[in-house]
Amino acid sequence: MIVAGIDSGLYSTKVVLLEQGRILAEAVVPAGMETADRAAERGLEVAFQKAGSSRADLRYTVVTGRGKSFISFVDEAAPDFMCLAQGMYRILPSVHSALDVGAEKSLAVRCSRGRVLNMASNDKCASGTGTYLQMVSNILGVPLEGMGQLSLSSTEKVEVDNTCAVFAESEIISLVHSKKKPQDILRGVYQGLALRLHPLLVQVGLEREVALVGGVALDIGVRRAMAQLLGYEVLVPNNPLTVGALGAAMIAEAKVERTA
């Protein structure tokens, strides 16, 4: 019996296949300009190719993420906070605080044994999301994947503390005109981002261990800024992109077991 979890995001679609509790395959495909429905179909195709299995063996599919309402072929949709809690319990069961920073939304969850105890999100402003970092990349002309490493070479403290993405953009442009170095601006950007994310963790009930998931978790600049603010290192799963999809697959598997 194979079940699937799909996390439909702005920039990528993530798919996890489970078979009898075992992760059979994972796939991350760029969303591009195609529909959420087609991106999800393509993600499933890639995952089944990796698994060496047939889609005819698929028993149940659960979808989560921003594009979940646009995907027509799934059996069920689940909230992102529920999928995050389930996925965290599978990969980091001792961690009860998780922060998921996506392209458009930041989500904090306090959970225990896969159950959501509290959650808080910020989807009103882009300044606490991955889209904000993409904007910074465009302004500075620094590739997104290299920004974090460059920020580690900063030697001068520069504050970028505007809480609005629109005003932060103007602030960064002003710093460029003032001939501030890109690495110093980036360190300020990451520190400002951490300051905007931290209240979400406080709101749900901050615990000693915190996991950072989502595409932004791959950025060493974000990880360093969060660690400096918290006073300890944040934990990052081996594949932080697929935690939500894994949780969706776990929900699918539980549903099949209940109806068997």
C-alpha positions in Angstrom: 0.0 0.0 0.0 1.5 3.3 -1.1 0.2 6.7 0.1 1.3 10.2 -0.9 1.7 13.5 0.7 1.9 16.7 -1.5 3.0 20.1 -0.3 2.1 22.7 -3.0 4.2 25.8 -2.6 4.8 29.0 -4.5 8.2 28.1 -6.0 8.2 24.3 -5.6 6.0 21.2 -5.1 7.2 18.6 -2.7 6.0 14.9 -2.7 6.7 12.1 -0.3 5.6 8.5 -0.8 5.1 6.1 2.1 4.7 2.4 2.1 3.9 0.7 5.4 5.5 3.5 7.4 8.7 3.6 5.3 9.7 6.6 3.1 9.7 5.1 -0.3 10.7 8.3 -2.2 10.8 12.1 -2.0 10.6 14.6 -4.8 11.0 18.4 -5.1 10.0 19.9 -8.4 10.1 23.6 -9.3 6.6 25.0 -9.8 7.5 27.3 -12.7 4.6 28.8 -14.6 2.5 25.7 -14.7 -0.7 25.2 -12.6 -0.5 23.8 -9.1 -2.5 20.8 -10.4 0.1 20.1 -13.1 3.1 20.7 -10.8 1.6 18.2 -8.3 1.1 15.6 -11.1 4.7 16.1 -12.2 5.9 15.7 -8.6 4.1 12.4 -8.3 5.6 11.2 -11.6 9.1 12.0 -10.4 8.5 10.4 -7.0 7.2 7.2 -8.5 10.1 7.0 -10.9 12.5 7.3 -8.0 10.6 4.6 -6.1 10.5 2.3 -9.1 6.8 1.8 -8.5 3.6 2.3 -10.4 1.0 5.0 -9.7 -1.6 2.3 -9.9 -0.4 1.2 -6.5 -1.3 4.6 -4.9 -4.0 4.2 -2.3 -4.6 7.6 -0.8 -3.2 11.2 -1.3 -3.3 14.1 1.1 -2.3 17.6 0.0 -1.3 20.7 2.0 0.3 24.1 1.2 -0.9 27.3 -0.5 -2.0 25.5 -3.7 -4.0 22.7 -2.0 -7.4 24.0 -3.1 -6.3 24.0 -6.8 -5.3 20.3 -6.9 -8.2 18.2 -8.2 -7.0 14.6 -8.0 -6.3 14.2 -4.3 -8.4 12.5 -1.7 -8.1 15.0 1.1 -6.6 18.4 2.0 -5.0 19.0 5.4 -3.9 22.3 7.2 -0.2 23.1 7.0 0.2 23.3 10.7 -1.1 19.8 11.2 1.2 18.4 8.5 4.2 20.2 10.1 3.5 18.7 13.5 3.1 15.2 12.0 6.3 15.5 10.0 8.3 16.8 12.9 7.2 13.9 15.1 8.6 11.5 12.5 12.0 13.1 11.9 12.7 15.0 15.2 10.3 13.5 17.8 12.0 15.2 20.8 11.6 18.7 19.3 8.4 20.5 20.2 8.9 23.9 18.6 9.1 24.3 14.8 9.4 27.3 12.6 8.5 26.9 8.9 9.6 29.8 6.8 8.2 29.6 3.3 8.1 31.8 0.3 4.9 33.6 1.3 4.2 32.6 4.9 6.0 32.0 8.2 4.5 29.4 10.5 5.4 28.5 14.1 4.0 25.4 15.8 4.4 23.9 19.3 3.6 20.3 19.1 3.9 17.0 21.0 3.8 13.5 19.5 2.4 14.9 16.3 -0.4 16.9 17.9 -0.6 20.7 17.5 -0.6 22.4 20.9 -0.4 25.9 19.6 0.3 27.7 16.3 0.9 31.2 14.9 1.5 32.4 11.4 2.4 35.6 9.6 1.1 35.8 6.0 0.3 39.6 6.1 3.7 40.9 5.2 6.5 39.5 3.0 9.3 40.8 5.3 9.3 37.5 7.3 9.3 35.1 4.3 11.5 33.7 1.6 10.1 36.2 -0.9 11.7 39.0 1.1 15.1 37.3 0.7 14.5 37.0 -3.1 13.9 40.7 -3.2 17.1 41.4 -1.4 19.0 39.1 -3.8 17.6 41.1 -6.7 18.6 44.5 -5.2 22.1 43.4 -4.3 22.7 41.3 -7.4 23.8 38.4 -5.2 22.5 34.9 -6.0 20.0 33.8 -3.4 21.9 30.6 -2.7 25.1 32.5 -2.0 23.8 35.2 0.3 24.1 33.4 3.6 27.7 32.4 3.0 28.6 36.0 2.0 27.0 37.4 5.1 29.4 35.4 7.3 32.3 37.6 6.0 30.6 40.8 7.4 32.9 43.1 9.4 30.6 46.0 10.1 27.2 46.1 11.8 24.4 47.4 9.6 20.8 47.5 10.8 18.0 46.6 8.5 15.1 46.6 10.9 12.1 47.8 9.0 9.2 45.5 9.6 7.6 46.2 6.2 9.0 44.7 3.1 8.2 47.8 1.0 10.0 50.1 3.4 12.8 47.6 3.9 13.4 47.6 0.2 13.9 51.4 0.3 16.2 51.0 3.3 18.4 48.5 1.6 18.6 50.6 -1.6 19.6 53.6 0.6 22.4 51.4 2.2 23.7 50.5 -1.2 23.8 54.2 -2.2 25.7 54.8 1.0 28.3 52.3 -0.2 27.8 49.8 2.5 29.2 46.4 1.6 26.8 43.7 0.4 28.0 41.3 3.2 27.3 43.9 5.9 23.8 44.6 4.5 23.1 40.9 4.3 24.0 40.3 7.9 21.6 43.2 8.8 18.9 41.6 6.7 19.3 38.2 8.4 19.3 39.8 11.8 16.2 41.8 11.0 14.5 38.7 9.7 15.3 36.7 12.8 13.8 39.5 14.9 10.6 39.3 12.9 10.4 35.5 13.2 11.2 35.2 16.9 7.8 36.6 18.2 6.0 33.7 16.4 8.0 31.2 18.5 7.3 33.2 21.7 3.6 33.3 20.8 3.2 29.5 20.6 5.5 28.9 23.6 9.2 28.7 22.9 10.9 25.5 24.0 14.7 24.8 24.4 15.0 23.0 21.0 13.8 24.7 17.9 13.6 23.2 14.4 13.8 25.3 11.3 12.1 23.9 8.2 11.1 25.1 4.7 13.4 26.3 1.9 14.8 29.2 4.0 16.2 26.6 6.5 18.9 25.9 3.8 20.2 29.4 4.2 23.1 29.5 6.6 22.6 33.3 7.1 19.1 32.6 8.6 20.3 29.8 10.7 23.2 31.9 12.2 20.9 34.9 12.9 18.3 32.7 14.6 21.0 30.9 16.7 22.5 34.3 17.8 19.1 35.5 18.8 18.1 32.4 20.7 21.5 31.7 22.2 21.7 28.2 20.8 21.8 26.4 17.5 18.6 25.7 15.6 18.0 22.1 14.4 17.5 21.6 10.6 16.3 18.2 9.3 18.2 16.5 6.5 15.6 17.6 4.0 13.8 20.6 5.5 11.8 21.1 2.3 9.7 17.9 2.5 8.6 18.0 6.2 5.1 19.2 5.3 4.7 16.7 2.5 5.9 13.9 4.9 3.3 15.0 7.4 0.6 14.9 4.7 1.7 11.4 3.8 1.5 10.3 7.4 -2.1 11.6 7.7 -2.9 9.7 4.5 -1.5 6.5 5.9 -3.4 6.9 9.2 -6.6 7.5 7.2 -6.1 4.3 5.2 -5.3 2.3 8.4 -8.5 3.6 10.1 -10.7 2.5 7.2 -9.1 -0.8 6.5 
